[in-house]
Amino acid sequence: MSTASAHRLLVIDDEPDLRTLYELTLLREGYDVETADSVAQALQHLAEQRYSAVITDMRLPDGTGLDILEHLEQTGRQERAIVITAYGSAENAVSALKAGAFDYLTKPVDLKQFRSVVASIVGLQGAVSTPPPVSASRPGASQAAPAANGGRSALQRLIGVDRGLQQVRQLIDKVARSMAPVLISGESGTGKELVARAIHDTSTRAARPFIAVNCGAIPEHLLEAEFFGYRKGAFTGASEDREGFFQAAAGGTLFLDELGDLPLAMQSKLLRAIQERAVRPVGATAEMPVDVRLLSATHKDLAAEVQAGRFRQDLYYRLNVIQIRLPALRERREDLPGLCAGLLERLAREAGLSAVPQLSEAALRALEVHPFPGNVRELENLLHRATALSGHATIDAADLGLDAPATAASSAAPTITEPAPASLATAPVPATPAALPTDLAAHLDQVERDILVRALEKHRLNRTAAGQSLGLSLRQMRYRMARLGVQVNDHGIVLGEQFDPEHDPD
């Protein structure tokens, strides 16, 4: 028995010619097909049979396709649905996706696209493929390992009792069941990628690749090649074919972080890829179909960016079908104790500690009044540093390295905004000269490392922008980060071992 013939599909349309066209198209692909011409007849079929997928027109004689979706939701059915809408009915399409539709198609239906979407649905049932590797050297790209614990690991890391966060968790559970594009908004460091991973991990695509792309970290001239791939000989240095992010995410999820940083020219190409469900690698003459779930995130107000002409309105509406807003950490301070406990437990496990460090009451009070401009990412970095440097079972306020409270600002020296040794930028003017370092080279390395970390935090981990603020080229910035063991990953800044190269690059 073929893969297709193992799947039974239900097609619902009141126009006989279209219903027959869809039926014949699917029969030629090897599917078992049943048809209905109304909501009532469709519900009768659903009462008698289970289907791999339901394909329904939006407008029916005795109701709409939304009635079918509502029935599937209320009865706990597992069938995924495709809704067919009239051309230009964007509002209907959005309503269908929000109601739980897997995807939608517009009339007149492109039969190639029709077959592709149906194949996407049935191909996900019981799929357990191994994700293709994504090279770590690719700018802005990372790939998640398949989720553990039944696909709930990322969701479990969204710790908190705040009402806004609870709504986020509920939305994740709902949108994971569909193909609806989701736009995740929130300040830097609030956990937008974690939400995207949670949506992927709880979806039917959990066993497929999750490819995360930082749109702001890719040089503009490389965007098209990185997103869509390229063919051998397409440009100087293209010595072999290479797949892009869309191909690497095949069957899975493509997460576009910092979407608002994409230039307008690339926005147009991305919009076409989304609409056509196909990409054309650089140097290729034909498009290739792609099957990905798109999630995106931004810290910018994209509606304002549209008004300012910096972001395409059609792409905005295409990607902003469902929006999930993450609250800033300062908006949910009641979650700090639970967040700190969860982060300390994970940090201790990763560091191989036999006991999980605890926060003293003074340390927790210091965190409760800290503004946290970097949100959860900043909290994690503070606890990571305190865990590494404290050496005690209990972390005290002094171990956190927080700035003095605002009430004591009058006794402290002014903050230096230009690149300067961290000891001058954060500490009060000493009454007596500081002791001379016993190892000048190590001391200067530590000062430079602190400056690099501060610059990266200020520029949201963007190495190009951080380097420019310090008068360094990207190559020089990378060199210094590597020499001093400063690394950037999905969780923030990680301080590792240093090495001693022979010379500094120009």
C-alpha positions, -999 to +999 in steps of 0.1 A: +000+000+000+014+034-009+019+062+017-009+082+001-034+054-001-031+049+037-048+083+042-085+091+038-095+127+031-128+145+033-135+173+007-163+197+014-175+221-013-210+230-027-198+236-062-199+202-081-173+211-106-147+222-080-156+193-057-150+169-086-117+187-095-103+184-060-115+148-057-099+137-090-066+155-081-064+137-048-074+103-063-046+106-088-022+111-059-034+078-044-055+091-016-089+077-005-114+106-009-149+112+003-169+143-005-197+165+010-216+195-003-227+210+030-219+214+067-246+189+076-234+162+052-198+168+064-208+164+100-225+131+091-193+118+075-173+129+105-196+110+128-190+078+108-153+081+099-119+093+109-099+112+083-063+122+079-074+157+068-104+178+060-105+202+031-134+227+032-146+257+013-153+287+035-188+294+022-213+266+023-251+265+018-258+259+055-229+275+072-192+281+068-159+264+070-155+279+105-184+257+116-164+226+105-133+239+124-154+246+155-168+210+154-134+195+152-122+216+181-152+209+203-152+172+197-115+168+202-109+155+167-074+150+154-081+159+118-062+188+104-081+212+082-074+232+050-098+261+043-103+274+008-113+311+006-121+335-022-093+355-036-085+386-016-105+374+015-076+379+039-100+384+068-115+350+062-081+334+060-070+349+092-102+338+109-097+303+097-061+301+110-071+315+143-098+289+145-073+262+142-069+256+104-037+240+094-034+262+063-055+280+038-057+283+000-072+311-022-093+306-053-086+299-080-067+271-064-033+263-078-034+225-080+004+221-075+001+241-043-030+222-034-011+189-037+018+203-017-003+214+012-021+181+014+012+163+013+024+184+041-005+174+063-003+137+057+035+137+057+035+150+093+015+121+107+039+098+125+069+116+110+102+109+128+129+121+105+164+132+115+170+169+110+197+177+084+227+194+100+231+232+099+267+244+097+277+263+129+297+287+107+266+301+090+259+336+103+228+340+124+217+303+122+211+277+149+193+244+151+175+228+180+178+192+189+146+172+190+126+181+221+129+157+251+102+149+276+075+145+250+082+178+234+075+199+265+110+210+276+108+245+262+073+251+275+084+239+310+111+266+310+085+293+307+084+297+345+059+321+362+025+327+376+020+361+360-013+363+342+003+376+310+027+346+310-002+322+316-020+336+286+012+331+265+013+294+276-023+289+266-017+305+232+013+283+226-009+252+231-035+265+207-013+278+179+009+247+179-019+227+163-021+249+131+001+263+104-009+299+112+021+323+112+029+336+146+046+369+154+062+370+188+068+405+202+086+417+233+117+434+245+151+419+240+158+391+265+122+383+273+124+348+258+110+351+223+130+322+209+120+300+239+084+306+229+091+297+193+108+265+204+079+257+227+054+261+198+076+238+176+081+213+204+044+209+211+034+208+174+032+178+150+065+190+136+085+184+168+105+156+153+115+178+123+141+206+122+138+238+141+160+264+124+164+297+142+178+327+122+189+360+136+180+383+107+201+412+121+233+391+123+235+383+085+253+408+062+228+422+037+247+409+006+245+373+020+208+373+029+194+358-003+221+330-004+216+322+033+178+321+031+174+303-002+207+286-008+228+287-040+242+266-068+278+258-076+293+286-096+266+312-088+293+336-075+329+337-066+336+311-039+305+290-046+324+258-051+294+235-044+257+236-040+244+247-006+210+246+008+195+277+025+175+281+058+142+272+040+156+239+027+173+231+061+139+236+079+121+212+055+091+197+072+098+216+104+098+252+117+118+283+105+121+309+132+130+344+120+143+364+149+146+402+147+125+402+116+123+440+117+160+442+108+155+428+073+160+453+045+131+461+022+146+443-008+149+410+012+114+415+026+100+414-009+118+381-016+107+366+017+071+375+009+072+358-025+087+326-009+059+326+017+032+331-009+045+306-034+057+281-009+088+278-031+123+293-032+148+298-060+184+293-049+209+318-062+221+307-096+192+283-101+168+286-130+138+269-114+120+272-080+119+244-056+089+238-033+094+241+005+073+230+034+080+250+066+061+265+095+071+302+098+074+318+132+089+353+136+099+377+164+109+413+169+115+438+196+104+466+173+069+480+168+063+466+133+030+486+128+051+518+133+077+505+110+051+500+083+038+535+088+074+548+085+079+528+052+106+506+067+086+474+066+063+461+040+026+462+049+017+430+030+045+410+047+034+424+081-002+411+076+011+378+062+032+371+093+011+388+119-018+364+118-015+356+155+006+377+178+020+366+211+033+394+233+059+386+260+058+408+291+090+424+303+105+410+335+098+443+353+061+437+346+061+403+364+084+407+394+063+382+413+079+355+391+115+364+402+117+337+430+105+309+407+126+321+378+158+323+399+152+288+413+147+273+379+177+291+364+200+282+393+189+246+390+197+245+353+230+264+357+241+240+385+232+210+364+252+223+334+282+231+356+281+197+372+276+211+407+265+186+434+242+212+451+221+240+437+231+274+450+205+294+469+198+331+469+200+350+502+171+372+512+193+402+506+202+390+471+165+385+462+157+420+475+184+434+453+170+416+423+135+428+430+145+465+428+168+460+398+153+475+365+164+446+343+166+463+310+179+430+296+150+410+311+154+373+316+186+371+296+202+396+320+189+377+350+204+345+337+238+362+330+238+376+365+231+343+381+256+325+358+283+349+369+274+347+405+273+309+404+308+308+388+324+334+411+307+329+444+321+295+455+295+294+483+262+275+488+244+308+492+246+337+467+246+370+485+237+405+471+274+414+467+279+383+445+255+396+419+277+425+409+247+449+406+252+487+405+246+506+436+210+517+442+198+550+428+197+565+464+234+561+466+242+576+432+253+609+447+283+592+463+294+574+432+314+587+403+295+595+371+291+565+347+315+567+317+296+560+285+326+558+262+346+525+262+366+525+294+379+501+320+349+486+338+364+494+372+362+532+363+327+529+348+310+512+377+328+519+409+329+550+432+362+570+432+384+553+457+396+572+487+431+557+482+448+544+450+439+508+441+466+482+446+487+475+416+479+443+398+504+415+403+498+403+367+494+432+344+486+412+312+459+392+330+444+424+345+443+441+311+427+411+295+400+411+322+394+449+316+391+443+278+368+413+283+345+433+305+343+461+279+335+436+251+307+420+273+292+455+280+293+465+244+276+432+233+249+436+259+243+472+249+239+462+213+217+431+219+246+407+211+251+422+176+289+418+171+290+442+142+273+470+161+293+463+193+325+464+173+316+497+156+309+513+190+344+504+200+360+515+168+367+478+157+359+461+124+338+429+126+370+409+120+388+426+149+358+421+171+357+384+163+394+381+170+392+398+204+361+377+214+379+345+204+411+355+222+394+364+254+369+335+254+338+356+249+311+336+231+275+344+220+249+317+218+211+315+220+211+320+258+233+351+258+270+356+265+292+327+277+327+333+290+351+305+282+388+298+279+413+323+264+440+315+238+471+333+229+474+338+191+506+351+176+493+384+163+464+408+161+446+411+128+447+444+109 
